[in-house]
């Protein structure tokens, strides 16, 4: 498929390896990407609005000025993405069964974002606003929470959690008795 138009609406892109394609400055509205490889691409100033990504690989893609509005990612590989490089206006997405290891969400307003059954090892949420977000069955091993707003966040089923409650806003956040020990890691206490 030759991508030579500046705008695509209601299109389905299936099992395409986009290496060699120039996707910068293209608008995708309500498009579906299924089994596509967009890894290592420059998506500079590309707009994705109400798009769905299933079984795709976007690892290490450059997101400078990229607009991601109301997009859904399911079973995708999103390693090392710098989401803070995206256009912050109307930035909204949800993730289900995704690998987001080493990705960065530094300083982003992500209120109400859903992370469902995701692996987020060593992801960075420094200074992000995750109020009312859900981390359901997520692996949070070595995730960085530093001056992060987690008010009303649901972290009840998250695991490998470690965060400093003195350095983050966790007012009315939900934790389980099995992951609450991650709030005490800095004190090096032993909980039996």
Buried (B, 14 or more C-beta within 10 A) or exposed (E): EEBEEEEBEEBEBEEBEBEEBEBBEBBBBBBBBBBBBBBBBBBBBBBBBBBBBBBBBBBBBBBBBBBBBBBBBBBBBBBBBBBBBBBEEEBBBBBBBBBBBBBBBBBBBBBEBBBBBBBBBBBBBBBBBBBBBBBBEBBBBEBBBBEBBBBBBBBBBBBBBBBBBEEBBBEEBBBEEEBEBBBBEEEEEEEE
